[in-house]
């Protein structure tokens, strides 16, 4: 999926401002990836998928674990996919953190 995630998408994250320009989106993604804890893994679990013709929507959860396997982050996401030239490309996505325990 990572190879099909085009920089043209316009992510809207509840925890940050909207990025519009390609350079701003690319920088944000690079910063996010560089800041992940070394040895951590991210698991995307698809909970639902639906669509028609050249569009599909994916809804799921995100779980990040540290190098010991302990969960360090949980959230959810929604992604809109479009089929272009026979390949599925993510053209929009949104995600946010799960509520923190009080």
Rosetta silent file (secondary structure, phi, psi, omega in degrees, C-alpha in Angstrom):
SEQUENCE: XXXXXXXXXXXXXXXXXXXXXXXXXXXXXXXXXXXXXXXXXXXXXXXXXXXXXXXXXXXXXXXXXXXXXXXXXXXXXXXXXXXXXXXXXXXXXXXXXXXXXX
SCORE:     score description
SCORE:     0.000 S_00000001
   1 L     0.000  -36.487 -176.185    0.000    0.000    0.000 S_00000001
   2 H   -57.468  -38.621 -179.767    2.836    2.401    0.806 S_00000001
   3 H   -67.300  -24.363 -178.707    4.019    2.468   -2.831 S_00000001
   4 H   -94.088   -0.425 -179.082    0.545    3.478   -3.993 S_00000001
   5 E   -85.322   98.720 -175.827    0.150    6.317   -1.510 S_00000001
   6 L   -75.892  147.424  178.708    0.687    9.336   -3.744 S_00000001
   7 L   -67.869  -13.800  179.850    2.021   12.601   -2.353 S_00000001
   8 L   -71.172  -12.589  179.942   -0.929   14.300   -4.088 S_00000001
   9 L   -64.624  156.626 -179.991   -3.294   13.236   -1.331 S_00000001
  10 L  -118.251   86.137 -176.749   -4.461   15.936    1.027 S_00000001
  11 L   -65.799  141.299  174.122   -4.411   14.420    4.538 S_00000001
  12 E  -123.310  105.121 -177.491   -6.703   15.938    7.154 S_00000001
  13 E  -106.920  130.737 -177.347   -5.561   14.894   10.608 S_00000001
  14 L   -60.708  -22.183 -176.439   -7.610   15.964   13.614 S_00000001
  15 L   -97.240    8.119  179.749   -4.376   16.583   15.515 S_00000001
  16 L  -156.319  171.176 -179.822   -2.738   18.918   13.006 S_00000001
  17 L   -74.521  162.112  179.005   -3.398   21.494   10.336 S_00000001
  18 L   -76.326  135.554  176.555   -4.355   20.539    6.788 S_00000001
  19 L  -103.047  131.389 -175.054   -1.483   20.211    4.330 S_00000001
  20 L  -112.830  -53.439 -175.125   -2.278   21.278    0.777 S_00000001
  21 L   -71.026  144.506 -178.572    0.839   21.764   -1.350 S_00000001
  22 H   -53.570  -43.647 -178.543    2.693   18.642   -2.531 S_00000001
  23 H   -63.347  -39.961  179.849    5.964   19.793   -0.928 S_00000001
  24 H   -66.738  -40.569  179.135    4.244   20.384    2.440 S_00000001
  25 H   -65.789  -46.008 -179.905    2.580   16.956    2.343 S_00000001
  26 H   -60.775  -44.251  179.965    5.828   15.208    1.386 S_00000001
  27 H   -62.929  -42.195 -179.828    7.758   16.990    4.169 S_00000001
  28 H   -62.696  -43.956  179.284    5.071   16.099    6.714 S_00000001
  29 H   -64.542  -43.740  179.035    5.114   12.410    5.736 S_00000001
  30 H   -62.558  -41.592  178.828    8.932   12.298    5.859 S_00000001
  31 H   -63.849  -43.775  179.001    8.946   13.987    9.299 S_00000001
  32 H   -60.641  -47.510 -178.359    6.303   11.560   10.586 S_00000001
  33 H   -65.323  -38.215 -179.721    8.206    8.505    9.339 S_00000001
  34 H   -68.915  -28.022 -176.241   11.528    9.759   10.758 S_00000001
  35 H   -84.401  -10.245  179.915    9.966   10.392   14.191 S_00000001
  36 L   -64.046  140.328  179.003    8.620    6.863   14.639 S_00000001
  37 L   -58.141  138.204  179.752   10.442    4.993   17.406 S_00000001
  38 L   -60.188  133.844  179.063   13.221    2.768   16.071 S_00000001
  39 L    84.684   -1.209 -179.722   12.086   -0.839   15.822 S_00000001
  40 L   -78.478  157.149  177.046    8.393    0.042   16.013 S_00000001
  41 E  -127.843  148.654  178.066    5.836   -1.569   13.728 S_00000001
  42 E  -118.742  130.543 -179.386    2.504   -0.245   12.480 S_00000001
  43 E  -115.161  122.523  175.154   -0.439   -2.543   11.808 S_00000001
  44 E  -102.186  119.666  179.686   -3.350   -1.381    9.655 S_00000001
  45 E  -109.663  114.750  179.447   -6.450   -3.528   10.213 S_00000001
  46 E   -75.592  123.325 -179.876   -9.177   -3.096    7.600 S_00000001
  47 E   -99.534  -27.841 -178.705  -12.582   -3.159    9.304 S_00000001
  48 E  -158.565  149.481  175.717  -14.734   -2.341    6.263 S_00000001
  49 E  -149.015  136.647  179.765  -14.322   -1.678    2.555 S_00000001
  50 E  -154.710  158.650  179.190  -16.899   -0.620    0.005 S_00000001
  51 E   169.213 -174.343  176.478  -17.072    1.070   -3.352 S_00000001
  52 E  -157.806  151.525  179.306  -18.073    0.864   -6.980 S_00000001
  53 L    52.841 -114.516 -174.220  -16.425    1.209  -10.381 S_00000001
  54 L  -101.600   13.449 -179.331  -13.148    3.104   -9.928 S_00000001
  55 E  -129.064  143.918  176.203  -13.577    4.187   -6.283 S_00000001
  56 E  -144.421  144.961  176.577  -13.280    2.341   -2.983 S_00000001
  57 E  -115.194  134.277  179.536  -13.410    3.433    0.639 S_00000001
  58 E  -118.527  132.554  178.684  -11.407    1.651    3.320 S_00000001
  59 E  -124.819  133.205 -178.326  -12.132    2.040    7.045 S_00000001
  60 E  -163.845 -171.417  178.875   -9.877    0.602    9.694 S_00000001
  61 E  -118.394  156.515  178.336   -7.779    0.829   12.812 S_00000001
  62 E  -122.387  131.238  175.536   -4.114    1.570   13.337 S_00000001
  63 E  -129.159  127.270  176.542   -1.991   -0.028   16.052 S_00000001
  64 E  -113.150  134.243  178.675    1.666    0.853   16.605 S_00000001
  65 E  -119.644  146.467  176.442    3.917   -1.340   18.741 S_00000001
  66 L   -79.419 -176.308 -175.261    7.389   -0.623   20.055 S_00000001
  67 L   -64.550  -17.914  178.244   10.345   -2.960   19.562 S_00000001
  68 L   -92.095   -6.120 -178.634    9.213   -5.097   22.531 S_00000001
  69 L    95.727   -0.026  178.343    5.697   -5.539   21.123 S_00000001
  70 L   -75.358  136.820  178.930    4.007   -3.179   23.590 S_00000001
  71 E   -70.600  125.711  179.722    1.202   -1.084   22.098 S_00000001
  72 E  -116.199   -7.064  179.881    2.240    2.583   22.024 S_00000001
  73 E  -160.925  141.520  172.777   -0.508    4.023   19.819 S_00000001
  74 E  -138.502  140.703  178.805   -4.030    3.210   18.677 S_00000001
  75 E  -159.713 -171.005  178.444   -6.175    5.101   16.217 S_00000001
  76 E  -139.725  161.885 -176.602   -8.551    4.808   13.302 S_00000001
  77 E  -150.069  163.967  171.518   -8.547    5.894    9.674 S_00000001
  78 E  -140.067  134.469 -179.480  -10.563    6.183    6.488 S_00000001
  79 E  -129.724  140.172  175.802   -8.999    6.152    3.024 S_00000001
  80 E  -107.090  124.813 -178.615  -10.474    6.859   -0.406 S_00000001
  81 E  -110.609  144.901  176.199   -8.931    4.886   -3.270 S_00000001
  82 E  -129.369  136.400  178.013   -9.225    5.559   -7.000 S_00000001
  83 E   -86.185  119.284 -179.541   -8.320    3.153   -9.800 S_00000001
  84 E  -128.069  123.621  179.631   -6.021    4.906  -12.283 S_00000001
  85 L    52.224   38.777  176.988   -4.481    3.139  -15.268 S_00000001
  86 L    82.159    0.960 -179.376   -5.332   -0.216  -13.702 S_00000001
  87 E  -120.075  140.811  176.993   -3.703    0.582  -10.323 S_00000001
  88 E   -83.431  127.423  179.839   -5.397    1.533   -7.065 S_00000001
  89 E  -123.156  135.390  175.399   -4.093    4.839   -5.631 S_00000001
  90 E   -77.649  119.576 -176.808   -4.978    6.357   -2.269 S_00000001
  91 E  -107.572  -16.778  175.777   -6.203    9.861   -3.099 S_00000001
  92 E  -152.013  146.801  171.916   -7.514   10.984    0.317 S_00000001
  93 E  -152.725  156.783  177.876   -7.171    9.818    3.888 S_00000001
  94 E  -146.097  145.643  179.094   -8.089   10.941    7.366 S_00000001
  95 E  -157.308  160.297  174.875   -7.210    9.515   10.745 S_00000001
  96 E  -154.714  164.454 -179.062   -7.154   10.315   14.421 S_00000001
  97 E   -71.765  152.072  168.117   -6.039    8.947   17.766 S_00000001
  98 L   -71.776  158.984  179.853   -8.257    6.836   19.967 S_00000001
  99 L   -63.670  135.109  178.569   -9.397    8.564   23.123 S_00000001
 100 L   -72.988  142.584  176.960   -6.732    8.508   25.826 S_00000001
 101 L   -68.486  140.358 -178.433   -7.648    6.646   29.021 S_00000001
 102 L   -97.380    0.000    0.000   -8.366    8.990   31.920 S_00000001
